[in-house]
Amino acid sequence: MTASAHTTARLLIVGPQGSGKGTQGLRIAEAFGIPEVSTGDIFRANIKAGTELGKQVTAILDAGDLVSDELTGALVSDRLSQPDAEDGFLLDGYPRNAAQVQHLNEILAAQGTSLDVVIQLDVPREESIARLNLRSAEQGRSDDTPEMIAHRLDIYEAQTAPILEAFGARGIVERIDGVGGLDEITERIFAALAARGIVRTAAV
């Protein structure tokens, strides 16, 4: 490891549906030996464990409501305080809006840390739609109608722009071309992180 290399990797990955974000997120987490932290997984884990926070989530979801920023933040804060996230993590699905960005900043500041890099998987809208249409055909997913795909991409574009603007002002956004083979895209991500002194566990 070079003297300037990080010993931790606190990362956030963002990208539209169909960008391959989930697959790339798993690869990054495995390569760096850090947990992948997604809000969906956190919700499910707390519900399964019957925690107090999990019970609150269950009641909200059963009522057909969305989990609030405050409760989501509390769940993420709890997850990031666990020992396996001490030396790094890969966030996926949080933060989703400006209020959550602020809360995440506060969570990490309380730990004396901050995000190292925000990985933005850049995939043209047409490419995302083509991939999701293919997934729909292969898996027969009823939620992958053209209207629903367009709606979800609209939401992503509306919510993600201000998030990337906030992190971009801090100079920590790495925009990665998300078009190409899986391995090719993974290597682009690793190269961008290495350029910032963040090296894979295997390469240390």
KANOR-V771848 format. One line per field, one symbol per residue. psi: psi as a letter, one per 30 degrees, with the letter a starting at -180 (. if undefined). A space follows every 50 residues. Layout:
psi->???
//
This chain:
psi->klffkkfljjlkkkllkgfgeeeeeeeeeeefhlkkjkeeeeeeeeeefg leeeeeeeeeeffglkkleeeeeeeeeeefflefgeglljkjfklfleee eeeeeeeeeffgalkekjjjjjkkeeeeeeeeeeeeeefhkfghleeeee eeeeeeeeeeeeeeeeeeffggkjjkjgkaleeeeeeeeeeeeefggjll eff.
//
